[in-house]
Amino acid sequence: MTFGIDSRDIALAGAALALLLGPSLRASEPIDPGRFETLHRTIQPRPDEERWLQIPWETSLWEARRKASAEGKPILLWEMDGNPLGCT
């Protein structure tokens, strides 16, 4: 006797969860146009939060290795796999 979980169990659990949470998963009320500007300013990054944009990043690993070697500096490799709109 095995106690494995297969795709049917996952689908059934997902359907049950959707039925239980469905009524509470409604869209929120629209933002009042008068409040939009204030909210928009609030969520914008401050200049001190975007200092990483001032770094002259290299897009070529070979060029980054060459420069790092010449200047005696380390390399910070910022890399991700998957869809650029969201890792899957």
Rosetta blueprint (number, residue, H / E / L):
1 M L
2 T L
3 F L
4 G L
5 I L
6 D L
7 S H
8 R H
9 D H
10 I H
11 A H
12 L H
13 A H
14 G H
15 A H
16 A H
17 L H
18 A H
19 L H
20 L H
21 L H
22 G H
23 P H
24 S H
25 L L
26 R L
27 A L
28 S L
29 E L
30 P L
31 I L
32 D L
33 P H
34 G H
35 R H
36 F H
37 E H
38 T H
39 L H
40 H H
41 R H
42 T H
43 I H
44 Q L
45 P L
46 R L
47 P H
48 D H
49 E H
50 E L
51 R H
52 W H
53 L H
54 Q H
55 I L
56 P L
57 W L
58 E L
59 T L
60 S L
61 L H
62 W H
63 E H
64 A H
65 R H
66 R H
67 K H
68 A H
69 S H
70 A H
71 E H
72 G L
73 K L
74 P L
75 I L
76 L L
77 L L
78 W L
79 E L
80 M L
81 D L
82 G L
83 N E
84 P L
85 L L
86 G E
87 C L
88 T L
